Amino acid sequence: MNSVHIPNELKQLLQESHAQIQLSVPQLVEKILSRNEGALTSTGAVSVSTGKYTGRSPQDKFIVMEESSKDKIDWGPTNQPISEAVFTKLYHKVLEYLKQKDEIFVFKGFAGADIKSRLPIQVVNEYAWHNLFAHQLFIRPSEDDLLADDTGFTVITAPNFKANPAVDGTNSETFIIISFEQRIILIGGTEYAGEMKKSIFSVMNYLLPENNILSMHCSANVGSEGDVALFFGLSGTGKTTLSADPNRKLIGDDEHGWSSNGVFNVEGGCYAKCINLSREKEPQIFDAIRFGTVLENVVMNLESRIPDYDDGTLTENTRAAYPIEAIDNIIQPSIAGHPNTIVFLTADAFGVLPPISKLTKEQAMYHFLSGYTSKLAGTERGVTSPEATFSTCFGAPFLPLPATRYAEMLGEKILEHNANVFLVNTGWTGGEYGVGSRMKLSYTRAMVQAALEGELNHVEMVKDEIFGLNIPLHIAGVPDEVLQPNKTWADSHVYEVKAKELAGKFRENFKKFTDVSAEIEEEGGPVA
């Protein structure tokens, strides 16, 4: 991915004396405290609030309609077009706004651990804590890497710059705009730092497939024998939790590429949900929250400075951003071989999908394209309780290209490398949301471990009568009745009605894939 020349207006801004470039973590923490942007917790982490925006704003995300990319983008509600004229005008407004600031903060680094395909990035922030976030989440450069003046993509954030929709052509005061020709991401009107992370991911989802590399919204780890596992799933389904396994080395927790050489991490850090976090349940994440970590919207005791991870007063979407090195059990660099096991994670609010099932090739393609889960409270504005949703490839909000492009690449790699694929439900059991209970993490861990160790490749299974999924009858550490969801409901008739309702939603959603083979739809989807 070649670097490009930085536009002159931006270069001029960065050359001015108020641009604080490549500050260290201690320097950034000092800036955060002196500017009253945040406070230190008892562990030395920086505690910040993102104000009224505690999640992403998908309705405010745009891609500039440009000649070089307009025929490639999958335009629609997810990838909303905006004109070059509107972008240029807003871009200059934001630069003028930042020129008036006493200081701005600049981080230079990379996206992509594979040197052959990594993207040089530059992040320009109004807030020091946003710059610390960028420092921890993206790949930090060596001194030699910093010699280059040019960059592949620049992220510019101005959270206190509010757009005027009537004048600026946006949907609200908030905007997240990607220009592939100018190689600029422009963010304003929101303090939620996750917009930076996901915008770069969207860019990589455009650039990597152009180089025949599959970009994936997944976590990844590797066992002692070099066996690699991928965990696909949307926010809140357990990617970070399940990939942080003390018996396996973490490659990365959210974004990866799969090239002809194997898997690599796109990022240099982790962005873990920490609502109800405890050392007992998730020791690696809990212990990673120390000096240099950014804690978003976590309520803490003002006297003791001890975070209360059970308090969701500000949002259920509380977050911890820390460098991957804060996890003891990692592989460095964040690169490994081809996956042996692929896990699709879903948080089923209907409570009818099996906690684990082994997928055929057709089922794997069907469920990857479907990307079913429940949108959990706090990950997006306005979501206060779980909602059934289908997010193509388990990452539709971040995919600029047509979904089938990613699905076809995944299918080819599954076949080429003979990977085993499983669907794991980390959602509800014994009833739907509000009636049943969330699947115990200890059960999910036992099921995933059995899958990773190959124990489920040759075991007795029963076929689910509604979804056609192959369910193992016995897994060590998991009660047999938990494995079959119809046996956990008090009323089997109510279960059947609810299961068929979800099956109908699957079929209705899949109608939009008009260019997918009939074999995938017929053999991969529900049977009743």
FENTAJO-V960333 format. One record per pair of residues at least 24 apart in sequence whose C-alpha atoms are under 8 Angstrom apart, sorted by sequence separation. I is the first residue (numbers start at 1). J is the second residue. D is the distance in Angstrom with one decimal. If there is no record, write none. Layout:
[[I | J | D] [I | J | D]]
This chain:
[[104 | 128 | 7.6] [107 | 131 | 6.4] [219 | 243 | 6.2] [223 | 247 | 7.2] [224 | 248 | 6.7] [295 | 319 | 5.8] [296 | 320 | 6.3] [344 | 368 | 7.5] [348 | 372 | 7.9] [349 | 373 | 7.7] [368 | 392 | 6.8] [369 | 393 | 5.1] [370 | 394 | 7.9] [371 | 395 | 7.7] [101 | 126 | 7.9] [106 | 131 | 6.7] [163 | 188 | 7.5] [178 | 203 | 7.9] [223 | 248 | 4.7] [224 | 249 | 8.0] [295 | 320 | 4.6] [346 | 371 | 8.0] [348 | 373 | 5.6] [349 | 374 | 5.9] [368 | 393 | 5.0] [369 | 394 | 7.9] [450 | 475 | 7.2] [503 | 528 | 7.4] [105 | 131 | 6.2] [109 | 135 | 8.0] [113 | 139 | 7.3] [162 | 188 | 6.5] [163 | 189 | 6.8] [222 | 248 | 5.5] [223 | 249 | 6.4] [294 | 320 | 5.7] [295 | 321 | 6.6] [346 | 372 | 6.4] [347 | 373 | 5.0] [348 | 374 | 5.8] [368 | 394 | 6.9] [107 | 134 | 6.9] [111 | 138 | 6.1] [112 | 139 | 7.4] [161 | 188 | 5.7] [162 | 189 | 4.7] [221 | 248 | 6.3] [222 | 249 | 5.2] [293 | 320 | 6.6] [294 | 321 | 5.0] [346 | 373 | 4.6] [347 | 374 | 5.5] [98 | 126 | 7.1] [107 | 135 | 6.5] [110 | 138 | 6.2] [111 | 139 | 6.0] [156 | 184 | 7.5] [159 | 187 | 7.2] [160 | 188 | 6.9] [161 | 189 | 5.4] [221 | 249 | 5.4] [222 | 250 | 6.5] [293 | 321 | 5.6] [294 | 322 | 6.7] [345 | 373 | 7.9] [346 | 374 | 7.3] [447 | 475 | 6.6] [500 | 528 | 7.0] [109 | 138 | 6.6] [110 | 139 | 5.0] [122 | 151 | 6.5] [154 | 183 | 6.4] [155 | 184 | 6.0] [156 | 185 | 6.1] [157 | 186 | 6.3] [158 | 187 | 6.3] [159 | 188 | 4.7] [160 | 189 | 5.7] [221 | 250 | 4.3] [222 | 251 | 7.0] [293 | 322 | 4.7] [422 | 451 | 7.8] [446 | 475 | 7.6] [109 | 139 | 5.6] [110 | 140 | 6.7] [121 | 151 | 5.6] [122 | 152 | 7.9] [124 | 154 | 7.4] [153 | 183 | 4.8] [154 | 184 | 4.9] [155 | 185 | 4.6] [156 | 186 | 5.1] [157 | 187 | 4.7] [158 | 188 | 4.7] [159 | 189 | 4.5] [160 | 190 | 7.3] [220 | 250 | 6.4] [221 | 251 | 4.9] [292 | 322 | 7.1] [293 | 323 | 7.7] [446 | 476 | 7.1] [109 | 140 | 5.1] [110 | 141 | 7.0] [120 | 151 | 5.2] [121 | 152 | 5.5] [122 | 153 | 6.3] [123 | 154 | 5.7] [124 | 155 | 6.0] [125 | 156 | 6.1] [126 | 157 | 6.3] [127 | 158 | 8.0] [152 | 183 | 6.7] [153 | 184 | 5.7] [154 | 185 | 6.1] [155 | 186 | 6.1] [156 | 187 | 6.0] [157 | 188 | 5.7] [158 | 189 | 6.9] [159 | 190 | 4.8] [160 | 191 | 7.9] [220 | 251 | 5.3] [221 | 252 | 6.9] [278 | 309 | 7.7] [289 | 320 | 7.0] [446 | 477 | 6.1] [447 | 478 | 7.5] [108 | 140 | 7.6] [109 | 141 | 5.2] [120 | 152 | 4.7] [121 | 153 | 4.8] [122 | 154 | 4.6] [123 | 155 | 4.6] [124 | 156 | 4.8] [125 | 157 | 5.1] [126 | 158 | 5.4] [153 | 185 | 7.5] [155 | 187 | 7.6] [158 | 190 | 8.0] [159 | 191 | 5.1] [219 | 251 | 7.5] [220 | 252 | 5.4] [240 | 272 | 6.4] [277 | 309 | 5.6] [446 | 478 | 7.0] [108 | 141 | 7.4] [119 | 152 | 5.8] [120 | 153 | 6.6] [121 | 154 | 5.7] [122 | 155 | 6.2] [123 | 156 | 6.0] [124 | 157 | 6.3] [125 | 158 | 6.6] [126 | 159 | 7.2] [219 | 252 | 5.5] [220 | 253 | 6.3] [276 | 309 | 5.0] [277 | 310 | 7.1] [289 | 322 | 7.1] [466 | 499 | 7.1] [119 | 153 | 7.5] [121 | 155 | 7.6] [123 | 157 | 7.9] [219 | 253 | 4.0] [220 | 254 | 7.9] [275 | 309 | 5.3] [276 | 310 | 4.3] [288 | 322 | 6.9] [369 | 403 | 7.3] [443 | 477 | 6.7] [466 | 500 | 6.8] [218 | 253 | 6.8] [219 | 254 | 4.6] [274 | 309 | 6.4] [275 | 310 | 5.8] [276 | 311 | 7.6] [369 | 404 | 7.6] [443 | 478 | 5.5] [218 | 254 | 4.8] [219 | 255 | 6.4] [220 | 256 | 7.8] [275 | 311 | 7.3] [467 | 503 | 6.9] [217 | 254 | 5.8] [218 | 255 | 5.4] [219 | 256 | 7.2] [236 | 273 | 7.3] [275 | 312 | 6.9] [289 | 326 | 7.9] [349 | 386 | 6.6] [466 | 503 | 7.3] [108 | 146 | 7.4] [217 | 255 | 4.9] [218 | 256 | 6.5] [246 | 284 | 7.9] [288 | 326 | 4.9] [349 | 387 | 7.2] [350 | 388 | 8.0] [369 | 407 | 6.5] [216 | 255 | 5.9] [217 | 256 | 6.6] [287 | 326 | 8.0] [288 | 327 | 6.0] [349 | 388 | 6.6] [368 | 407 | 7.0] [215 | 255 | 7.6] [216 | 256 | 5.2] [244 | 284 | 6.7] [287 | 327 | 8.0] [348 | 388 | 7.5] [155 | 196 | 7.1] [215 | 256 | 5.9] [216 | 257 | 6.0] [241 | 282 | 6.8] [244 | 285 | 7.7] [275 | 316 | 6.1] [215 | 257 | 4.5] [216 | 258 | 7.7] [275 | 317 | 6.9] [285 | 327 | 7.3] [365 | 407 | 6.9] [214 | 257 | 5.5] [215 | 258 | 6.5] [274 | 317 | 7.8] [275 | 318 | 5.7] [284 | 327 | 6.1] [213 | 257 | 6.3] [214 | 258 | 5.0] [241 | 285 | 8.0] [273 | 317 | 6.5] [274 | 318 | 5.6] [275 | 319 | 7.7] [284 | 328 | 7.6] [213 | 258 | 5.6] [214 | 259 | 6.5] [273 | 318 | 5.7] [274 | 319 | 5.4] [213 | 259 | 4.7] [273 | 319 | 4.6] [274 | 320 | 6.5] [365 | 411 | 6.6] [212 | 259 | 7.2] [213 | 260 | 7.5] [272 | 319 | 5.5] [273 | 320 | 6.4] [386 | 433 | 7.7] [271 | 319 | 6.4] [272 | 320 | 5.2] [208 | 257 | 7.5] [271 | 320 | 5.6] [272 | 321 | 6.6] [270 | 320 | 7.7] [271 | 321 | 4.5] [361 | 411 | 7.8] [270 | 321 | 5.7] [271 | 322 | 6.8] [269 | 321 | 7.1] [270 | 322 | 5.5] [269 | 322 | 5.6] [270 | 323 | 6.2] [429 | 482 | 7.7] [201 | 255 | 7.2] [269 | 323 | 3.9] [270 | 324 | 5.9] [268 | 323 | 6.0] [269 | 324 | 4.2] [430 | 485 | 6.9] [268 | 324 | 5.8] [269 | 325 | 7.6] [429 | 485 | 6.6] [364 | 421 | 6.5] [430 | 487 | 8.0] [431 | 488 | 7.6] [468 | 525 | 7.3] [364 | 422 | 7.8] [430 | 488 | 4.5] [431 | 489 | 5.7] [467 | 525 | 6.7] [468 | 526 | 5.8] [429 | 488 | 6.7] [430 | 489 | 4.5] [467 | 526 | 4.0] [468 | 527 | 5.6] [98 | 158 | 7.4] [133 | 193 | 7.2] [137 | 197 | 7.4] [317 | 377 | 7.1] [429 | 489 | 7.8] [430 | 490 | 7.3] [466 | 526 | 5.9] [467 | 527 | 5.6] [316 | 377 | 6.1] [317 | 378 | 4.6] [359 | 420 | 7.8] [360 | 421 | 7.5] [466 | 527 | 5.5] [467 | 528 | 6.8] [134 | 196 | 7.8] [316 | 378 | 5.1] [317 | 379 | 5.6] [358 | 420 | 7.8] [359 | 421 | 5.6] [465 | 527 | 7.1] [466 | 528 | 4.6] [130 | 193 | 6.3] [134 | 197 | 7.8] [315 | 378 | 5.8] [316 | 379 | 7.9] [358 | 421 | 6.2] [359 | 422 | 5.5] [465 | 528 | 6.9] [94 | 158 | 7.0] [97 | 161 | 7.4] [358 | 422 | 4.6] [359 | 423 | 6.9] [431 | 495 | 7.5] [201 | 266 | 7.9] [357 | 422 | 5.6] [358 | 423 | 6.5] [356 | 422 | 6.7] [357 | 423 | 5.3] [94 | 161 | 7.1] [356 | 423 | 5.6] [357 | 424 | 6.6] [355 | 423 | 7.8] [356 | 424 | 4.4] [265 | 334 | 5.5] [355 | 424 | 5.3] [356 | 425 | 6.2] [264 | 334 | 5.8] [265 | 335 | 6.5] [354 | 424 | 7.3] [355 | 425 | 4.4] [264 | 335 | 4.3] [354 | 425 | 6.3] [355 | 426 | 6.7] [252 | 324 | 7.5] [263 | 335 | 5.8] [264 | 336 | 6.4] [353 | 425 | 6.5] [262 | 335 | 7.5] [263 | 336 | 5.3] [262 | 336 | 5.9] [263 | 337 | 5.8] [262 | 337 | 4.2] [263 | 338 | 6.1] [261 | 337 | 6.6] [262 | 338 | 4.4] [263 | 339 | 7.5] [351 | 427 | 6.8] [352 | 428 | 7.8] [261 | 338 | 7.3] [262 | 339 | 7.6] [340 | 417 | 7.4] [342 | 419 | 6.7] [344 | 421 | 7.5] [346 | 423 | 7.5] [348 | 425 | 6.2] [351 | 428 | 4.4] [352 | 429 | 7.1] [90 | 168 | 6.5] [339 | 417 | 7.4] [340 | 418 | 7.2] [341 | 419 | 5.4] [342 | 420 | 6.1] [343 | 421 | 5.8] [344 | 422 | 6.1] [345 | 423 | 6.1] [346 | 424 | 6.3] [347 | 425 | 5.6] [348 | 426 | 7.2] [349 | 427 | 6.0] [350 | 428 | 7.0] [351 | 429 | 4.9] [89 | 168 | 7.8] [250 | 329 | 6.3] [251 | 330 | 6.2] [338 | 417 | 7.0] [340 | 419 | 4.7] [341 | 420 | 4.9] [342 | 421 | 4.7] [343 | 422 | 4.9] [344 | 423 | 4.8] [345 | 424 | 5.0] [346 | 425 | 4.9] [347 | 426 | 5.0] [348 | 427 | 4.6] [349 | 428 | 5.8] [351 | 430 | 6.6] [352 | 431 | 7.5] [249 | 329 | 5.0] [250 | 330 | 4.4] [251 | 331 | 5.8] [258 | 338 | 7.7] [339 | 419 | 6.3] [340 | 420 | 6.3] [341 | 421 | 6.0] [342 | 422 | 6.3] [343 | 423 | 5.9] [344 | 424 | 6.0] [345 | 425 | 6.0] [346 | 426 | 6.0] [347 | 427 | 3.7] [348 | 428 | 5.9] [351 | 431 | 5.3] [352 | 432 | 7.6] [48 | 129 | 7.9] [248 | 329 | 7.1] [249 | 330 | 4.5] [250 | 331 | 6.1] [251 | 332 | 7.9] [341 | 422 | 7.9] [343 | 424 | 6.7] [345 | 426 | 6.8] [346 | 427 | 6.7] [347 | 428 | 7.0] [350 | 431 | 7.1] [351 | 432 | 4.6] [13 | 95 | 7.5] [23 | 105 | 8.0] [86 | 168 | 6.6] [249 | 331 | 5.7] [252 | 334 | 6.9] [350 | 432 | 4.3] [351 | 433 | 7.0] [18 | 101 | 7.7] [20 | 103 | 6.7] [22 | 105 | 7.7] [23 | 106 | 7.9] [86 | 169 | 6.4] [246 | 329 | 6.6] [251 | 334 | 5.0] [349 | 432 | 5.6] [350 | 433 | 6.3] [18 | 102 | 6.0] [19 | 103 | 5.6] [20 | 104 | 6.0] [21 | 105 | 5.9] [22 | 106 | 5.9] [23 | 107 | 7.6] [251 | 335 | 6.6] [349 | 433 | 5.1] [355 | 439 | 7.8] [10 | 95 | 7.3] [18 | 103 | 4.3] [19 | 104 | 4.9] [20 | 105 | 4.7] [21 | 106 | 4.6] [22 | 107 | 5.0] [251 | 336 | 7.4] [351 | 436 | 7.2] [9 | 95 | 7.9] [13 | 99 | 6.6] [18 | 104 | 6.2] [19 | 105 | 5.7] [20 | 106 | 6.0] [21 | 107 | 6.2] [22 | 108 | 6.6] [19 | 106 | 6.8] [111 | 200 | 7.7] [355 | 444 | 7.4] [37 | 127 | 7.7] [87 | 177 | 7.6] [37 | 128 | 7.7] [38 | 129 | 7.7] [117 | 208 | 7.7] [356 | 447 | 6.9] [37 | 129 | 7.0] [111 | 204 | 8.0] [32 | 127 | 8.0] [91 | 186 | 7.0] [32 | 128 | 5.6] [31 | 128 | 6.3] [32 | 129 | 5.9] [358 | 456 | 7.8] [29 | 128 | 7.9] [28 | 128 | 6.1] [29 | 129 | 7.6] [28 | 129 | 7.2] [28 | 131 | 7.7] [29 | 132 | 7.7] [28 | 132 | 6.2] [239 | 345 | 7.5] [25 | 132 | 6.7] [238 | 345 | 7.2] [228 | 336 | 7.1] [237 | 345 | 6.0] [228 | 337 | 6.6] [230 | 339 | 6.7] [237 | 346 | 5.8] [25 | 135 | 7.9] [60 | 170 | 7.2] [226 | 336 | 7.7] [227 | 337 | 7.7] [228 | 338 | 6.4] [229 | 339 | 5.4] [232 | 342 | 7.7] [237 | 347 | 5.5] [341 | 451 | 7.6] [359 | 469 | 6.9] [60 | 171 | 6.0] [69 | 180 | 7.2] [226 | 337 | 7.3] [227 | 338 | 8.0] [228 | 339 | 4.4] [229 | 340 | 6.1] [230 | 341 | 6.5] [231 | 342 | 6.2] [232 | 343 | 6.1] [233 | 344 | 6.1] [234 | 345 | 7.8] [236 | 347 | 7.8] [341 | 452 | 6.3] [358 | 469 | 7.0] [359 | 470 | 6.9] [404 | 515 | 8.0] [59 | 171 | 7.4] [60 | 172 | 6.9] [69 | 181 | 8.0] [227 | 339 | 6.7] [228 | 340 | 5.5] [229 | 341 | 4.8] [230 | 342 | 4.8] [231 | 343 | 4.8] [232 | 344 | 4.8] [233 | 345 | 4.8] [234 | 346 | 7.7] [357 | 469 | 6.0] [358 | 470 | 5.5] [404 | 516 | 7.7] [62 | 175 | 7.6] [64 | 177 | 7.0] [66 | 179 | 7.9] [68 | 181 | 7.1] [227 | 340 | 5.9] [228 | 341 | 6.7] [229 | 342 | 5.7] [230 | 343 | 6.0] [231 | 344 | 6.0] [232 | 345 | 5.8] [233 | 346 | 6.3] [357 | 470 | 5.3] [358 | 471 | 6.7] [60 | 174 | 6.1] [61 | 175 | 6.0] [62 | 176 | 6.1] [63 | 177 | 5.6] [64 | 178 | 6.2] [66 | 180 | 7.8] [222 | 336 | 7.3] [229 | 343 | 7.5] [231 | 345 | 6.8] [357 | 471 | 4.7] [60 | 175 | 5.0] [61 | 176 | 4.6] [62 | 177 | 4.7] [63 | 178 | 4.8] [64 | 179 | 5.2] [66 | 181 | 7.0] [356 | 471 | 6.6] [357 | 472 | 6.9] [1 | 117 | 5.9] [3 | 119 | 7.9] [60 | 176 | 6.1] [61 | 177 | 5.9] [62 | 178 | 6.4] [63 | 179 | 6.2] [64 | 180 | 7.4] [356 | 472 | 7.7] [1 | 118 | 6.6] [2 | 119 | 7.9] [3 | 120 | 6.9] [57 | 174 | 7.8] [354 | 471 | 7.1] [1 | 119 | 5.9] [390 | 509 | 7.4] [355 | 482 | 7.6] [356 | 483 | 7.1] [138 | 266 | 8.0] [139 | 267 | 5.7] [140 | 268 | 6.9] [355 | 483 | 6.0] [138 | 267 | 4.9] [139 | 268 | 4.1] [354 | 483 | 6.2] [355 | 484 | 7.7] [137 | 267 | 6.1] [138 | 268 | 4.5] [139 | 269 | 7.4] [354 | 484 | 5.9] [355 | 485 | 7.7] [137 | 268 | 5.3] [138 | 269 | 6.2] [354 | 485 | 5.6] [136 | 268 | 6.8] [137 | 269 | 4.1] [353 | 485 | 6.6] [136 | 269 | 5.5] [137 | 270 | 6.2] [352 | 485 | 5.7] [136 | 270 | 7.9] [137 | 271 | 7.3] [351 | 485 | 7.4] [352 | 486 | 7.2] [56 | 192 | 7.0] [237 | 373 | 7.9] [370 | 506 | 7.2] [53 | 190 | 6.1] [55 | 192 | 6.3] [53 | 191 | 6.6] [54 | 192 | 5.9] [56 | 194 | 6.8] [233 | 371 | 7.8] [53 | 192 | 5.9] [55 | 194 | 7.4] [56 | 195 | 6.2] [234 | 373 | 7.4] [370 | 509 | 7.3] [50 | 190 | 7.7] [51 | 191 | 6.7] [233 | 373 | 8.0] [235 | 375 | 8.0] [236 | 376 | 6.5] [370 | 510 | 6.7] [50 | 191 | 4.9] [235 | 376 | 7.6] [50 | 192 | 5.3] [50 | 193 | 7.8] [352 | 495 | 7.0] [6 | 150 | 6.0] [112 | 256 | 7.9] [235 | 379 | 7.1] [5 | 150 | 5.5] [6 | 151 | 6.8] [112 | 257 | 7.8] [4 | 150 | 5.9] [5 | 151 | 7.0] [352 | 498 | 7.2] [353 | 499 | 7.8] [3 | 150 | 5.9] [4 | 151 | 5.9] [352 | 499 | 5.5] [3 | 151 | 5.1] [4 | 152 | 5.7] [350 | 498 | 6.9] [3 | 152 | 4.4] [350 | 499 | 7.5] [2 | 152 | 6.7] [114 | 264 | 6.1] [1 | 152 | 7.4] [113 | 264 | 5.9] [114 | 265 | 7.8] [112 | 264 | 7.0] [113 | 265 | 5.5] [350 | 502 | 7.3] [112 | 265 | 5.9] [113 | 266 | 5.9] [112 | 266 | 3.9] [113 | 267 | 7.2] [366 | 520 | 6.0] [111 | 266 | 5.2] [112 | 267 | 6.1] [113 | 268 | 7.8] [365 | 520 | 6.8] [366 | 521 | 6.5] [111 | 267 | 5.7] [136 | 292 | 7.9] [110 | 267 | 8.0] [111 | 268 | 7.9] [136 | 293 | 7.6] [362 | 519 | 7.3] [363 | 520 | 7.0] [367 | 524 | 7.6] [362 | 520 | 4.9] [366 | 524 | 5.2] [367 | 525 | 7.8] [362 | 521 | 7.8] [365 | 524 | 7.2] [366 | 525 | 6.3] [132 | 292 | 7.7] [234 | 394 | 5.7] [363 | 523 | 6.8] [364 | 524 | 7.2] [133 | 294 | 6.5] [233 | 394 | 5.2] [234 | 395 | 6.5] [362 | 523 | 6.0] [363 | 524 | 3.7] [132 | 294 | 7.5] [232 | 394 | 6.4] [233 | 395 | 7.6] [362 | 524 | 4.6] [363 | 525 | 6.5] [361 | 524 | 7.9] [360 | 524 | 7.6] [129 | 294 | 7.7] [7 | 182 | 7.9] [217 | 393 | 7.9] [217 | 394 | 6.7] [217 | 395 | 5.8] [216 | 395 | 8.0] [137 | 321 | 6.7] [136 | 321 | 6.7] [137 | 322 | 6.6] [136 | 322 | 5.3] [137 | 323 | 6.1] [136 | 323 | 4.6] [133 | 321 | 6.5] [136 | 324 | 8.0] [238 | 426 | 7.2] [133 | 322 | 7.8] [237 | 426 | 6.3] [237 | 427 | 7.6] [215 | 406 | 7.6] [214 | 406 | 6.6] [205 | 398 | 7.2] [206 | 399 | 7.3] [205 | 399 | 5.9] [206 | 400 | 5.9] [205 | 400 | 6.7] [206 | 401 | 6.5] [214 | 409 | 6.3] [202 | 398 | 4.7] [205 | 401 | 7.7] [214 | 410 | 7.1] [201 | 398 | 6.8] [202 | 399 | 6.0] [203 | 400 | 8.0] [209 | 406 | 7.9] [202 | 400 | 6.6] [199 | 398 | 7.6] [198 | 398 | 6.9] [242 | 445 | 7.0] [113 | 333 | 6.8] [113 | 334 | 6.0] [114 | 335 | 7.0] [113 | 335 | 6.8] [229 | 452 | 7.3] [54 | 297 | 7.5] [45 | 289 | 6.2] [45 | 290 | 4.8] [46 | 291 | 7.4] [43 | 289 | 7.0] [44 | 290 | 5.2] [45 | 291 | 4.6] [46 | 292 | 6.7] [48 | 294 | 7.2] [50 | 296 | 6.9] [43 | 290 | 5.0] [44 | 291 | 4.2] [45 | 292 | 5.6] [46 | 293 | 6.1] [47 | 294 | 6.2] [48 | 295 | 6.1] [49 | 296 | 5.7] [50 | 297 | 6.6] [43 | 291 | 6.6] [44 | 292 | 7.2] [45 | 293 | 4.8] [46 | 294 | 4.9] [47 | 295 | 4.7] [48 | 296 | 5.2] [49 | 297 | 4.7] [44 | 293 | 7.9] [45 | 294 | 6.0] [46 | 295 | 5.9] [47 | 296 | 6.2] [48 | 297 | 6.1] [49 | 298 | 7.8] [45 | 295 | 6.7] [47 | 297 | 7.3] [48 | 298 | 7.7] [47 | 298 | 7.0] [41 | 300 | 7.5] [54 | 314 | 7.9] [54 | 315 | 6.6] [42 | 304 | 6.9] [55 | 317 | 7.0] [29 | 292 | 7.2] [42 | 305 | 5.0] [43 | 306 | 7.8] [54 | 317 | 6.9] [41 | 305 | 4.7] [42 | 306 | 5.2] [40 | 305 | 7.2] [41 | 306 | 6.0] [42 | 307 | 7.6] [26 | 292 | 7.5] [41 | 307 | 6.7] [25 | 292 | 6.1] [78 | 396 | 7.6] [78 | 397 | 5.8] [79 | 400 | 6.4] [58 | 380 | 7.8] [55 | 378 | 6.2] [56 | 379 | 6.7] [57 | 380 | 6.5] [54 | 378 | 6.9] [55 | 379 | 5.0] [56 | 380 | 5.2] [57 | 381 | 6.5] [54 | 379 | 7.6] [55 | 380 | 4.7] [56 | 381 | 6.7] [75 | 400 | 7.8] [54 | 380 | 7.6] [55 | 381 | 5.7] [74 | 400 | 5.8] [54 | 381 | 7.1] [73 | 400 | 5.4] [74 | 401 | 5.1] [53 | 381 | 7.0] [73 | 401 | 5.0] [74 | 402 | 5.0] [72 | 401 | 6.3] [73 | 402 | 7.1] [58 | 397 | 7.3]]
